[in-house]
Amino acid sequence: MSSPQRPIGSTLSAARTVLLGLQHMLIMYTGCVTVPLVFGAAAGLDERTIGLLVNADLLVAGIVTAVQSLGLKKVLGLRMPVVTGATFSALTSMILIQGQYGVRAVYGAMLAAGVFGLLVAVPFSRLIRFFPPLVTGVVITVVGLSLIGTAGGMIAGPDPAAADYASIRRLAPAAAVIAIIVLLARVGRGFVGRIGVLLALVLGTALAVPFGFVDFSGLAAAPWFGLTSPFLFGAPSFPVAAVVSMCIVMLVIFTESTASIMAVGEATGDRVDSPRLARGLATDGFSGLLGGVFNAFLDTVYAQNVGLIGMTRVTSRYVTAVTGAILVVLGLVPKIGGLVAALPGPVIGAASLVLFAMVAMVGISTLRRAELDHGHNLTIAATALGVGLLPVFVPHFYHAFPAAVQVIAGSGIIDAAVVAFGLNLLFNHTGRKPAAEDTESGTDGAGAGN
């Protein structure tokens, strides 16, 4: 990667700083608002409530981005040019918790996970060698694959018995959105290519008007300015299974953020030592506290914005701090949340389908660096991937177990993370190391030829 244009503490002109900050916001915006849209649809929330979740999501993402960019003394924040937003890694667990215990348990578990994240950030930052690409690649792949069914449900419709379920009326605008994304990826250049999904959402919504999906009548009642009420759904509850599930998800998020943080360090030439990494991860935990109070979501460092730094070679952390400020402003405008919540389900589902598949491809790309032809790595990855995808392809696989077990084991992301971490620890950090002749001859317990 080419060297950065300026050091991370440099300042640019006000106009350029705002413009570059806006560019960062546009690139991460679709991924950020997709999380509340998908969760709201899965939880059966009405359009107004989903709009409030979108606003809360943007507000918390903005605050956390500003803290990561500027730092909060020596307690929180990387003081590096990063942008954070709601992570897909928590979606499956949130949907499972909501279905079993209700929305109040979702935000209670998020609060608990936030406290847990603050407590374990320092020890986790010292254990990073136990989370190589072998582990992170499997987890990220399962994150993407496990959510494709959710995206498909938004396209086809919530009720399989409905007359228009998976009808041409629903599939046509979804197909148009996917075609627009592919077209813009092929012919788009620079900035336009990088916001192709956002542009596809806008164009797809326009194309969905003739199909009767677009209804912005509720926007008139939404105020221009306002703050999402804390604990919108009532006092949080803390079922043990929900808390355990979300705490494991927090460790998955730490793994996700660590990969992006290290990439930022490479892009900027700035050293990321253990204390700095711990402050960054603790800020992920802080997002859990904010999200639990303001009905938002757990945040992670966004990889797409890391890529933008490499493309522009502008590494000033004040640019991403401005991105955080823009997100905060957007989070205080309920009309924006209402506008996003009114986007047609097939349009959001189609964009989500591509985004989730991209996440899976990032995981597969990470696995390419995992030395799968070395020792037992192929067996580790295959086993973790298979176990992680079981509840995805067989949703009631754990139906005979108690409800608490279903909430935890029913998340393929958690299953994949636990199995990948455990097997990597067992085979690569304890006991007999694989012999050289094993690697050379390709002998493996799976007989897979690694």
PyMOL commands that set and color helices and strands:
alter all, ss='L'
color gray80, all
select helices_A, chain A and resi 14-42+47-70+88-101+103-125+128-130+133-156+168-187+191-194+196-211+217-221+240-268+274-294+303-312+317-331+334-341+345-367+377-393+403-409+412-428+436-441
alter helices_A, ss='H'
color red, helices_A
select strands_A, chain A and resi 84-86+299-301
alter strands_A, ss='S'
color yellow, strands_A
deselect
rebuild
show_as cartoon
